[in-house]
Amino acid sequence: MEFDPDSTLRLLGTQKDSQIDLFTAGIALAAAEHPGISLEKYFSHFKKIVADTSERHAALIAEGAQDTAQTQLAALKHIIADQEGYIGDEENYDDLQNADLIRVVDRRTGMPIALAILYIQAGRALGWTVDGLNMPGHFVCRLESGGQRLIFDAFDRAKILNAPDLRALLKKTQGDFAELSADYYEAASNRDILIRLQNNIKLRLIENEEYEKAAGVVEAMRMIDPDEFRLLLDAGVLYARVGRPKAAVRCLEDYIDQARNPKDRQEAALLLQQLKDTLD
């Protein structure tokens, strides 16, 4: 059966988090920007990555390596970075293509979280424990096996990161006074990863004043995580920007009903009243 991106996105909202395939979801999210394109080659490419990684891992074991986190990561790196040539786009980091998984595969480059999806899902397809971490600014991955944990950077050819490396990355993106927190070592859920991927696109579209497209991205984000009430505020603000006041009012009313912080409710209520005044 032919892959249907819209059906895939609708299904995401009802799936358990553990059931979400990050690569499939990423392709479905990107497909909106590529109407009519055949997606089969992207799934075939990913299957090849998984098969080649499995073969490389078996070869390393046959050569005498132990089945450790180090060996698993070495197999992933050899195929994704060395053989396929995936690397972070440092020259044009803010290019929207870097968060579009279809274009990431086409160009073999992207931003940290888009490249991380390849490593995470390929590793999981082989039964390995690979996660993304909730570190702000620069998304990193963790591979665990036999009590060993390796944190690595998909943006930098799966470079293994120690605590000083992580601290340097954090200060680079968050400022000189930023320090590592235990929260940053928590695994991100699959929905968190997809929302963070799309948030990169949304913010760049807003910076470019492409509000209609940004509203479409938020709609897709709401399909991924229908319980994330904060997306209602984003949707309300963007609908107001593009001249859809009735839709904006509905979203803001729902947001105010669910928000717990009085200041957040008050700010949304002010915007809501302004919108209602335009409808009178």
PAZAPA-4460 file (N, C-alpha, C; in steps of 0.05 Angstrom, whole numbers, plus 32768, in hexadecimal, padded with zeros to 4 digits):
% residues 280
    n_x    n_y    n_z   ca_x   ca_y   ca_z    c_x    c_y    c_z   seq   type   mol
   8011   7FE8   8000   8000   8000   8000   8012   8019   8000     1      M     A
   800A   802D   7FF0   801A   8045   7FEE   801A   8055   8008     2      E     A
   8030   8060   800E   8033   806F   8027   8023   8089   8026     3      F     A
   8012   808D   803A   8001   80A5   803B   800A   80B7   8053     4      D     A
   8018   80CD   804D   8022   80DE   8063   800C   80E8   8075     5      P     A
   7FF6   80F0   806A   7FE0   80FB   807B   7FD5   80E7   808F     6      D     A
   7FD1   80CE   8085   7FC7   80B9   8097   7FDC   80B2   80AC     7      S     A
   7FF5   80B3   80A4   800B   80AE   80B7   800B   80C2   80CE     8      T     A
   8007   80DC   80C7   8007   80F1   80DB   7FEF   80EF   80ED     9      L     A
   7FD8   80E8   80E2   7FC0   80E5   80F2   7FC3   80CE   8106    10      R     A
   7FD0   80B9   80FD   7FD4   80A1   810E   7FE7   80A8   8125    11      L     A
   7FFB   80BA   8120   800E   80C0   8134   8001   80CA   814E    12      L     A
   7FEC   80D9   814B   7FDF   80E4   8163   7FD1   80CF   8174    13      G     A
   7FCC   80B8   8169   7FBF   80A3   8179   7FD2   808C   8181    14      T     A
   7FEA   808C   8176   7FFD   8077   817D   800A   807B   8198    15      Q     A
   8011   8065   81A5   8023   8067   81BC   803D   8072   81B3    16      K     A
   804B   8080   81C5   8064   808D   81BD   8078   8078   81B3    17      D     A
   8078   8061   81C1   808C   804C   81B9   8086   8040   819E    18      S     A
   806E   8044   8193   8067   8039   8179   8070   804B   8162    19      Q     A
   8078   8063   8168   807E   8077   8153   8099   8071   8146    20      I     A
   8099   806E   812C   80B1   806B   811C   80BA   8087   8114    21      D     A
   80D1   8090   811E   80DA   80AB   8119   80E0   80B1   80FC    22      L     A
   80EC   809E   80EE   80F2   80A3   80D2   80D9   80A6   80C2    23      F     A
   80C6   8093   80C5   80AD   8094   80B6   809E   80AE   80BC    24      T     A
   809D   80B6   80D6   808F   80CE   80DD   809D   80E7   80D1    25      A     A
   80B8   80E7   80D2   80C7   80FD   80C6   80C2   8100   80A8    26      G     A
   80C0   80EA   809A   80BA   80EB   807D   809E   80F6   8079    27      I     A
   808B   80EC   8089   806F   80F5   8087   806D   8113   808B    28      A     A
   807C   811D   809F   807B   813A   80A5   8087   814A   808E    29      L     A
   809C   8140   8082   80A9   814F   806C   809A   814E   8052    30      A     A
   8089   8139   804F   807B   8135   8035   8069   814C   802D    31      A     A
   805F   815B   8040   804E   8172   803A   805B   8186   8028    32      A     A
   8076   8188   802B   8085   819B   801A   808E   8190   8000    33      E     A
   8087   8176   7FFB   808F   8169   7FE2   8078   815A   7FD5    34      H     A
   8063   8168   7FCE   804B   815B   7FC3   8052   814C   7FA9    35      P     A
   8048   8133   7FA8   804C   8123   7F8F   8065   8114   7F8E    36      G     A
   8077   8118   7FA1   8091   810A   7FA1   808D   80ED   7FA9    37      I     A
   809C   80DB   7F9D   809B   80BF   7FA5   80AD   80BB   7FBE    38      S     A
   80A1   80AF   7FD2   80AF   80AD   7FEC   80BD   8092   7FEF    39      L     A
   80B8   8080   7FDD   80C2   8064   7FE1   80E0   8063   7FE2    40      E     A
   80ED   8074   7FD2   810B   8073   7FD2   8117   807B   7FED    41      K     A
   8108   808C   7FFD   8112   8094   8017   8110   807D   802B    42      Y     A
   80FA   806D   8029   80F8   8056   803B   810B   8040   8032    43      F     A
   8110   803D   8018   8123   802A   800F   813F   8031   8018    44      S     A
   8145   804B   8017   815F   8055   8021   8163   804F   803E    45      H     A
   814E   8053   804E   8151   804E   806B   8154   8030   8070    46      F     A
   8145   8020   8062   8147   8003   8066   8164   7FFA   8060    47      K     A
   8170   8006   804B   818C   8000   8044   819F   8008   805B    48      K     A
   819A   801F   8067   81AA   8028   807D   81A9   8013   8094    49      I     A
   8191   8009   809A   818E   7FF6   80AF   819C   7FDC   80A8    50      V     A
   8197   7FD2   808F   81A4   7FB9   8087   81C2   7FBB   8087    51      A     A
   81CC   7FD1   807D   81EA   7FD5   807B   81F6   7FD7   8097    52      D     A
   81E7   7FE4   80A9   81F1   7FE7   80C5   81F2   7FCC   80D2    53      T     A
   81DD   7FBC   80CE   81DD   7FA1   80D9   81F4   7F90   80CE    54      S     A
   81FA   7F93   80B4   8210   7F84   80A8   822B   7F8D   80B3    55      E     A
   822E   7FA7   80B6   8247   7FB2   80C1   824B   7FA9   80DE    56      R     A
   8236   7FAA   80EE   8237   7FA1   8109   8240   7F84   810B    57      H     A
   8234   7F73   80FA   823B   7F56   80F9   8258   7F53   80F2    58      A     A
   8262   7F63   80DF   827E   7F61   80D6   8290   7F69   80ED    59      A     A
   8289   7F7D   80FC   829A   7F86   8113   829B   7F70   8128    60      L     A
   8285   7F63   812D   8284   7F4D   8140   8295   7F35   8136    61      I     A
   8293   7F30   811C   82A2   7F1A   8111   82C0   7F1F   8112    62      A     A
   82C7   7F39   8112   82E4   7F40   8114   82EE   7F40   8131    63      E     A
   82DC   7F3A   8144   82E5   7F38   815F   82DB   7F4D   8172    64      G     A
   82CB   7F61   8168   82C0   7F75   817A   82AA   7F69   818B    65      A     A
   82A7   7F74   81A3   8292   7F6D   81B5   8279   7F7D   81AD    66      Q     A
   8261   7F71   81B3   8248   7F7F   81AC   8242   7F94   81C2    67      D     A
   8250   7FAA   81C1   824E   7FC0   81D4   8241   7FD8   81C7    68      T     A
   823B   7FEC   81D8   8231   8005   81CD   8244   8011   81BA    69      A     A
   825E   800F   81BF   8273   8019   81AE   8272   800C   8192    70      Q     A
   826E   7FF2   8192   826D   7FE4   8178   8254   7FEB   8169    71      T     A
   823D   7FED   8177   8224   7FF4   8169   8226   8010   815E    72      Q     A
   8231   8023   816D   8234   803E   8163   8248   803F   814B    73      L     A
   825D   802F   814D   8270   802E   8137   8263   8025   811D    74      A     A
   8251   8011   811F   8242   8008   8107   8230   801D   80FC    75      A     A
   8221   802B   810E   8210   8041   8105   8220   8057   80F7    76      L     A
   8236   805F   8104   8246   8074   80F9   8252   806C   80DE    77      K     A
   825B   8054   80DC   8268   804B   80C3   8254   804D   80AB    78      H     A
   823B   8045   80B0   8228   8046   809A   821D   8062   8095    79      I     A
   8213   806F   80AB   8204   8088   80A7   8217   809F   80A1    80      I     A
   822D   80A1   80AF   8240   80B7   80AB   8255   80B1   8095    81      A     A
   8262   809A   8098   8278   8094   8086   826F   808B   806A    82      D     A
   825D   8077   806A   8254   806D   8050   8240   807F   8042    83      Q     A
   822B   8088   8050   8216   8098   8044   821D   80B6   8044    84      E     A
   8230   80BE   8055   8239   80DA   8054   8228   80EE   8063    85      G     A
   8218   80E5   8075   8207   80F9   8084   8218   8109   8098    86      Y     A
   8215   8123   8097   8224   8135   80A8   8213   814E   80AD    87      I     A
   8218   815C   80C3   820A   8174   80C9   8210   818B   80B6    88      G     A
   81FB   819B   80B0   81FF   81B2   809F   8207   81CA   80AF    89      D     A
   8221   81CF   80B1   822B   81E5   80C1   822A   81FF   80B2    90      E     A
   822C   81FE   8097   822C   8217   8087   8211   8224   8086    91      E     A
   81FC   8214   8083   81E1   8220   8081   81CE   8213   8095    92      N     A
   81D6   8215   80AE   81C9   8207   80C4   81AB   820D   80C5    93      Y     A
   81A3   8226   80C0   8187   822F   80C2   8176   822A   80AA    94      D     A
   8182   821D   8095   8173   8216   807D   815C   8204   8085    95      D     A
   8144   820A   807C   812D   81FA   8082   8130   81DD   8079    96      L     A
   8140   81D9   8064   8144   81BD   805A   8151   81AB   806F    97      Q     A
   815F   81B7   8082   816D   81A7   8096   815B   819A   80AA    98      N     A
   8141   81A2   80AB   812E   8195   80BD   8119   8186   80AD    99      A     A
   811C   8185   8093   810A   8177   8081   8117   815C   807A   100      D     A
   810C   8146   8085   811A   812C   8084   811E   8123   8067   101      L     A
   810C   8129   8055   810F   8122   8039   8127   8130   802D   102      I     A
   812A   8149   8033   8141   8158   8028   815B   8150   8037   103      R     A
   8159   8149   8050   8170   813F   805F   817B   8126   8051   104      V     A
   816A   8114   8049   8173   80FC   803B   817E   8103   8020   105      V     A
   8170   8114   8011   8179   811C   7FF7   8195   8128   7FF8   106      D     A
   819A   8139   800C   81B3   8149   800D   81C8   813D   8020   107      R     A
   81C0   8129   802F   81D2   811C   8043   81DC   812F   8057   108      R     A
   81CC   8143   805E   81D4   8156   8072   81BB   8162   8080   109      T     A
   81BF   816C   8098   81A8   8177   80A6   81B0   8182   80C1   110      G     A
   819C   8188   80D2   81A1   8192   80ED   81A2   817A   8100   111      M     A
   81AC   817E   8118   81B0   8167   812A   8199   8155   812E   112      P     A
   8181   8160   8132   816A   814E   8139   8161   813E   8121   113      I     A
   8163   8149   8108   815C   813A   80F0   816F   8123   80EC   114      A     A
   8189   8128   80EF   819C   8113   80EB   819A   80FE   8102   115      L     A
   8193   8107   8119   8190   80F5   8130   817A   80E0   812B   116      A     A
   8165   80E8   811D   814F   80D6   8117   8159   80BE   8107   117      I     A
   816C   80C2   80F5   8177   80AB   80E6   8186   8098   80F9   118      L     A
   8196   80A2   810A   81A5   8091   811D   8192   8083   8130   119      Y     A
   8180   8092   813B   816E   8087   8150   815D   8070   8144   120      I     A
   8150   8076   812D   813E   8062   8122   814C   804A   8116   121      Q     A
   8164   804F   810A   8173   8039   80FF   817D   8026   8115   122      A     A
   8186   8032   812B   818F   8022   8142   8178   8012   814E   123      G     A
   8161   801F   8151   814A   8011   815C   8140   7FFB   814A   124      R     A
   8142   7FFF   8130   813A   7FEA   811D   814B   7FD1   8121   125      A     A
   8162   7FD3   812C   8174   7FBC   8131   8172   7FB3   814E   126      L     A
   815F   7FBE   815D   815B   7FB5   8178   816D   7FC3   818D   127      G     A
   817B   7FD8   8184   818D   7FE6   8196   817E   7FFC   81A5   128      W     A
   8189   8005   81BB   817D   801A   81CC   8189   8035   81C5   129      T     A
   817C   8043   81B4   8186   805E   81AC   8170   8072   81B1   130      V     A
   8178   8088   81BE   8165   809D   81C5   8170   80B8   81BE   131      D     A
   815E   80CC   81BC   8166   80E8   81BC   8165   80F3   81D8   132      G     A
   8175   8107   81DE   8175   8113   81F8   816A   812F   81F8   133      L     A
   815E   8136   820E   8150   8150   8210   8163   8168   8215   134      N     A
   817A   8167   8209   818D   817D   820C   8184   8195   81FB   135      M     A
   8183   81AD   8205   817A   81C4   81F5   8190   81CC   81E1   136      P     A
   8187   81D9   81CC   8199   81E5   81B9   81A5   81D3   81A4   137      G     A
   81B0   81BC   81AC   81BD   81AA   819A   81B5   818E   81A1   138      H     A
   81A5   8181   8190   819B   8166   8196   81B1   8151   8194   139      F     A
   81B2   8140   81A8   81C6   812A   81A8   81B8   8110   81AE   140      V     A
   81C7   80FA   81AA   81BC   80DF   81AD   81CB   80CF   81C1   141      C     A
   81BE   80BA   81CB   81CB   80A8   81DE   81C5   808B   81D5   142      R     A
   81DA   807B   81D5   81D8   805E   81CF   81E1   804F   81E8   143      L     A
   81D0   803C   81F0   81D6   802C   8208   81D7   800E   8202   144      E     A
   81EA   8000   820E   81EB   7FE3   820B   81FC   7FD8   8221   145      S     A
   81F2   7FC3   822E   8201   7FB6   8243   820C   7FC7   8259   146      G     A
   81FC   7FDB   8260   8204   7FEE   8275   8216   8005   826C   147      G     A
   821E   8005   8253   822F   801A   8248   821D   802F   823A   148      Q     A
   8222   8048   823F   8213   805E   8232   8227   8070   8223   149      R     A
   8220   8075   820A   8230   8087   81F9   821D   809D   81F0   150      L     A
   8225   80B6   81F5   8217   80CD   81E9   8227   80D6   81D1   151      I     A
   8218   80DB   81BB   8226   80E2   81A2   8217   80F7   8193   152      F     A
   8225   8103   8180   821A   811A   8171   8216   8112   8154   153      D     A
   81FD   810E   814C   81F6   8106   8130   81FF   811C   811C   154      A     A
   8200   8135   8126   8208   814B   8115   8225   814A   810D   155      F     A
   8235   813E   811F   8252   813D   811B   825C   8120   8118   156      D     A
   8250   8112   8104   8259   80F7   80FD   825A   80E4   8114   157      R     A
   8245   80E6   8126   8242   80D3   813D   825A   80D5   8150   158      A     A
   8265   80ED   8153   827B   80F2   8166   8271   80EC   8182   159      K     A
   8280   80DC   8191   827A   80D7   81AD   827F   80EF   81BE   160      I     A
   826C   80F6   81CF   826F   810E   81E0   8272   8107   81FD   161      L     A
   8286   8113   820A   8288   8110   8227   827C   8129   8235   162      N     A
   827E   812A   824F   8272   8140   825E   827D   815B   8255   163      A     A
   8297   815F   8252   82A1   8179   8249   8297   8181   822D   164      P     A
   8294   816D   821C   828A   8172   8201   826D   817C   8203   165      D     A
   825D   816F   8213   8241   8176   8217   823F   8192   8223   166      L     A
   8250   8198   8236   824F   81B2   8242   8256   81C8   822E   167      R     A
   826A   81C2   821D   8272   81D6   8209   825C   81DA   81F4   168      A     A
   824E   81C4   81ED   8237   81C7   81DA   8221   81D8   81E7   169      L     A
   821C   81D3   8200   8206   81E1   820E   820D   81FF   820F   170      L     A
   8225   8206   8217   822D   8222   8219   822D   822F   81FD   171      K     A
   8233   8221   81E9   8233   822C   81CE   8217   8234   81C5   172      K     A
   8203   8225   81CD   81E8   822A   81C4   81D7   823A   81D9   173      T     A
   81DE   8237   81F3   81CE   8243   8208   81DB   825A   8217   174      Q     A
   81F5   825E   8212   8203   8274   821F   8218   826A   8233   175      G     A
   822A   827B   823A   8241   8273   824B   8239   826A   8267   176      D     A
   8222   8273   8271   821A   826C   828C   820A   8252   828E   177      F     A
   8204   8246   8277   81F4   822D   8277   8205   8216   8282   178      A     A
   81F7   8205   8291   8204   81ED   829C   81F3   81D5   8297   179      E     A
   8200   81BE   8297   81F2   81A5   8292   81DF   819F   82A9   180      L     A
   81C8   8194   82A2   81B4   818C   82B6   81AD   816F   82B2   181      S     A
   81A4   8162   82C8   819C   8146   82C6   8186   8142   82B2   182      A     A
   8175   8157   82AF   815E   8155   829C   8168   8151   827F   183      D     A
   8180   815B   8279   818A   815A   825E   8192   813D   8256   184      Y     A
   8194   812C   826A   819B   8110   8265   8183   80FE   8263   185      Y     A
   816B   810A   8265   8152   80FB   8263   814C   80F5   8245   186      E     A
   8143   80DD   823F   813C   80D6   8223   8124   80E6   821A   187      A     A
   8125   80F1   8202   810E   80FE   81F7   80FB   80EA   81EC   188      A     A
   80E1   80EE   81EF   80CD   80DC   81E3   80CE   80E0   81C5   189      S     A
   80C2   80CD   81B7   80C0   80CF   819A   80B0   80E8   8192   190      N     A
   809B   80EE   81A1   808B   8106   819A   809B   811F   81A0   191      R     A
   80AB   811F   81B5   80BC   8136   81BB   80CF   813B   81A4   192      D     A
   80DA   8126   8199   80EE   8128   8183   80E0   8134   816A   193      I     A
   80C9   812A   8163   80BB   8134   814C   80B1   8151   814F   194      L     A
   80A8   8157   8167   809F   8173   816D   80B7   8185   816B   195      I     A
   80CD   817D   8176   80E6   818E   8175   80EF   8192   8159   196      R     A
   80EE   817C   8149   80F5   817F   812C   80E4   8193   811E   197      L     A
   80CA   8191   8123   80B7   81A4   8115   80B9   81C0   8120   198      Q     A
   80C0   81C2   813A   80C3   81DD   8146   80D9   81ED   8138   199      N     A
   80EE   81DE   8130   8103   81EC   8121   80F8   81F8   8107   200      N     A
   80E7   81EA   80F9   80DC   81F4   80E1   80C9   820B   80E6   201      I     A
   80B8   8208   80FB   80A5   821C   8102   80B3   8237   8108   202      K     A
   80C7   8236   8118   80D5   824F   8120   80E2   825C   8108   203      L     A
   80EE   824D   80F6   80FB   8259   80DF   80E6   8264   80CB   204      R     A
   80CF   8258   80C9   80BA   8263   80B9   80AF   827D   80C4   205      L     A
   80AC   827E   80DE   80A3   8297   80EB   80B7   82AD   80E7   206      I     A
   80D1   82A6   80EA   80E6   82BA   80E5   80E5   82C5   80C9   207      E     A
   80DD   82B4   80B6   80DA   82BC   809A   80BF   82C8   8093   208      N     A
   80AE   82CB   80A8   8093   82D6   80A6   8082   82C5   8093   209      E     A
   8087   82AB   8092   8076   8298   8083   8062   828C   8096   210      E     A
   804F   829C   809F   803D   8294   80B4   8029   827E   80AC   211      Y     A
   8020   827E   8093   800E   826A   808A   801B   824E   808B   212      E     A
   8034   824D   8082   8042   8233   8083   8047   822B   80A0   213      K     A
   804E   823F   80B1   8053   8239   80CD   803A   822E   80DB   214      A     A
   8023   8239   80D3   800A   822E   80DE   8006   8211   80D6   215      A     A
   800D   820B   80BD   800B   81EF   80B4   801D   81DC   80C3   216      G     A
   8035   81E6   80CA   8047   81D6   80DA   803C   81D1   80F5   217      V     A
   8030   81E5   8101   8024   81E1   811C   800C   81CE   811B   218      V     A
   7FFD   81CF   8105   7FE7   81BC   8102   7FF2   819F   8101   219      E     A
   8008   819B   80F4   8015   8180   80F3   801F   8179   810F   220      A     A
   802A   818C   811D   8034   8187   8138   801D   817E   814B   221      M     A
   8006   818A   8147   7FEF   8183   8157   7FE5   8167   8151   222      R     A
   7FE8   815F   8138   7FE2   8143   8131   7FF4   812F   813F   223      M     A
   800D   8137   8141   8021   8125   814E   801B   8123   816C   224      I     A
   8015   813A   8178   8012   813A   8195   7FF9   814A   819C   225      D     A
   7FE1   813E   8198   7FC8   814D   819D   7FC4   8155   81BA   226      P     A
   7FD3   8149   81CD   7FD0   8150   81E9   7FE2   8168   81F2   227      D     A
   7FF3   8171   81E0   8005   8187   81E6   7FF6   81A2   81E3   228      E     A
   7FEA   81AB   81F9   7FD9   81C3   81F8   7FE7   81DC   81F0   229      F     A
   8002   81DD   81F5   8011   81F6   81EE   8011   81FC   81D0   230      R     A
   800C   81E7   81C0   800B   81EB   81A3   7FF2   81FB   819B   231      L     A
   7FDE   81FA   81AD   7FC5   820A   81A8   7FCC   8228   81A7   232      L     A
   7FDE   8231   81B8   7FE6   824D   81B8   7FF4   8254   819E   233      L     A
   8007   8243   8196   8014   8248   817D   8000   824A   8166   234      D     A
   7FEE   8237   8165   7FDA   8237   8150   7FC9   8250   8151   235      A     A
   7FC0   8258   8169   7FAF   8270   816B   7FBD   8289   8161   236      G     A
   7FD6   828C   8169   7FE6   82A4   8161   7FE9   82A4   8143   237      V     A
   7FF0   828D   8137   7FF5   828C   811A   7FDB   828F   810A   238      L     A
   7FC5   8283   8114   7FAB   8287   8106   7FA3   82A4   8106   239      Y     A
   7FA9   82B2   811C   7FA3   82CF   811D   7FB4   82DE   8109   240      A     A
   7FCD   82D5   8106   7FDF   82E3   80F3   7FD6   82E0   80D6   241      R     A
   7FCA   82C9   80CF   7FC3   82C4   80B3   7FA5   82C9   80AE   242      V     A
   7F98   82D7   80C0   7F7D   82E0   80BB   7F68   82CA   80BE   243      G     A
   7F6C   82B9   80D2   7F59   82A4   80D8   7F50   82A7   80F6   244      R     A
   7F42   82BD   80FB   7F3C   82C4   8117   7F2B   82B0   8126   245      P     A
   7F17   82A4   8118   7F06   8291   8125   7F15   8278   812E   246      K     A
   7F27   826E   811D   7F38   8257   8124   7F4B   825F   813B   247      A     A
   7F55   8278   813A   7F66   8281   814F   7F58   8282   816A   248      A     A
   7F3F   828C   816A   7F2F   828E   8182   7F2B   8272   818E   249      V     A
   7F24   825F   817E   7F1F   8244   8188   7F38   8238   8195   250      R     A
   7F4F   823C   8188   7F68   8232   8193   7F6F   8240   81AD   251      C     A
   7F6C   825A   81AE   7F73   8268   81C7   7F61   8262   81DE   252      L     A
   7F47   825E   81D8   7F35   8256   81ED   7F3C   823B   81F8   253      E     A
   7F43   8228   81E7   7F4B   820E   81F0   7F65   820F   8200   254      D     A
   7F77   8220   81F7   7F91   8224   8205   7F8C   822E   8221   255      Y     A
   7F7C   8243   8224   7F77   824F   823E   7F6A   823B   8251   256      I     A
   7F58   8229   8246   7F4C   8215   8256   7F60   8201   8262   257      D     A
   7F76   81FD   8253   7F89   81E8   825B   7FA2   81F3   8269   258      Q     A
   7FA8   820C   8264   7FC1   8218   8270   7FBE   821A   828E   259      A     A
   7FD3   8214   829C   7FD2   8215   82BA   7FDF   822E   82C5   260      R     A
   7FF1   823A   82B6   7FFF   8252   82C0   7FED   826B   82BC   261      N     A
   7FE6   8279   82D2   7FD4   8290   82D0   7FDF   82A6   82BD   262      P     A
   7FF9   82AA   82BC   8004   82BE   82AA   8000   82B6   828D   263      K     A
   8004   829C   8287   7FFF   8292   826C   7FE2   8296   8264   264      D     A
   7FD0   828F   8276   7FB4   8292   8270   7FAD   82B0   826B   265      R     A
   7FB8   82C1   827B   7FB2   82DE   8279   7FBC   82E9   825E   266      Q     A
   7FD4   82E2   8256   7FDE   82EC   823D   7FCE   82E1   8225   267      E     A
   7FC6   82C8   8226   7FB5   82BD   8211   7F99   82CA   8211   268      A     A
   7F8F   82D0   8229   7F75   82DD   822A   7F75   82F9   821E   269      A     A
   7F8B   8307   8221   7F8D   8322   8215   7F8C   8320   81F6   270      L     A
   7F9A   830D   81EB   7F9A   8309   81CF   7F7E   82FF   81C5   271      L     A
   7F72   82EE   81D5   7F58   82E4   81CE   7F44   82FA   81CD   272      L     A
   7F45   830D   81E0   7F32   8323   81E1   7F36   8335   81C8   273      Q     A
   7F4F   833A   81C1   7F55   834A   81A9   7F49   833D   8190   274      Q     A
   7F4B   8323   818E   7F40   8315   8177   7F21   8316   8177   275      L     A
   7F16   8312   818E   7EF8   8313   8190   7EEE   832F   8189   276      K     A
   7EFD   8344   8190   7EF5   835F   8189   7EF4   8363   816A   277      D     A
   7F06   8355   815C   7F06   8357   813F   7EEF   8349   8132   278      T     A
   7EE3   8336   8141   7ECC   8326   8136   7EB1   8333   813C   279      L     A
   7EB1   8346   814F   7E98   8354   8156   7E8D   8365   8140   280      D     A
***
